[in-house]
Amino acid sequence: MRLMGTVPIGRIVYTRQALPAVEVVNFALFDGDIVIRTSAEGKLAAATRGAVVAFEADSVDLDRHVGWSVTVLGQARVVDGAQAGRLEQVALTPWAPGPHAHFICIAPTMVNGRWLGSDRPDGDSDAHHH
């Protein structure tokens, strides 16, 4: 989760009309939750309300062939109204145009991460993940 907090963009994976869907979104971490800002009318808010979703973020250095990837599973909830006021503090500016009064919060129940390549920051060269 600490690594995830170092990047501004991730992917939410959810079910839309019984099919897998993925969207690139900007996000922030707040009180241990992943927070995404979206519009009330958006397909994302409707499709994720109360659903279990996956969220993935990563950072890859293409020149050095190293990086990391973190995937979180958790239940999504839509936050609006008074509760959304607290989340305004996150100063999450949506990249997409239009009003974004809703927030989707994902409470992580399962976190999986892996290092890509051999350049682990702790210098543990025995644990290669390719």
N, C-alpha and C positions, 0 to 999 in steps of 0.2 A: 504493500500500500504506500510505503514511503517513496518507492520508485515511481509509482503511478502519479503521485503528487508533483512530480517534476516535469510533467508534460501537460500541455493544454488541450490536446485533442485525443479522443478515443473513439471506439466503435461500440454502439449498443446493438446487441443481437436479440431479436424478439420474434414473436409469431404474428404475422399479419394475414388474416383470412386463411388460417391453417397452413400457411407456408412460411418458411424461414425468411427473415428480412434483416438487413443490417443497414445502419445509418452512421455516418461519420458526424460526430458532434463535439462541440467544445464543452468542457466540464470542469468542475472544481471538487475538492474534498471538503466536507463540512461536517463536523461532529461525527466523523467516521463513516459518513455516507458519501456516495458519489452523487453529485448534484448536476443535473442537466436542465437548462432553461429552454422552454418550448412554448408554442402558442396553444391556446385552449382548443382551437379548432383542428389542431394538427393530428394527423394519423398516429403519430408517435404517442401522444398523450392518451388517446382512446385505446390504442392497442396494448399499452403497457400497464394500464391501471390494475393494480393488484396482481399482475402476472409475474412469474419468475423469468428473469432475463439474464443474459450474459453481457458482460461489459469487458472490453479488451483495450489495453493501451500498450504502446511499445515505443522503443527508441532504438534506431538502428544506424550504425555508422557504416555506410556503404563502402567507404574507402578501406576501412580496417576490418571489415567483415565481422563485426562484433555488435552486440546489443543485448536487449532484454525484451521480454514480453510478459505481461501480467494479465490474467483473465480472472474475473470475479463473477460468481453466480450469486443472485440474490433476488429478493422480492422488490418490485418497483411500486412506488406509491406516488400519486400526484398530489402536490402541495400547492394550494392557492389561498387567496384571502389573507387573513391575518398572519397565518403561519408563514406565508411567502415573504412577509415583511422582514422576518429574521434572515431569510435566505438572500434578500437584496444586499445584505452586508458582504456577501461573497463577491460582489461586483463582477458577476459573470456577464460579460457583454456578448450577446448572441451574434454570430457572424451572419446569419441569415436575416433578411429584411423583415419588417413587420413587427407587430406587437408580440411580446413573449412574456405573458403574465403568469404562466404556469411553470412550475418546477417539477421535474421528475427526480425523486430520490431513490437510490438503490442501496439497500442495507446489505452489505456483504455477508453471506453465510459461508461461502467457500472461496478461497483465494489460491490460485495456482500461478506460479511464475517460473520462468526459465531464462537462463543466460544463453545467448546465441554466440557461437564462436568460442574461442578459448581464452579470451582476455577477461577473466573474472576480476572484479575490483579487489577482491580479498587475496588475489594471487594464488588461489587454490587451483593449480594447473592439473590436479588429478581428476577433477570433476568436469570433464568436457561434455558439453551438450551441443550437438550439431543438428 
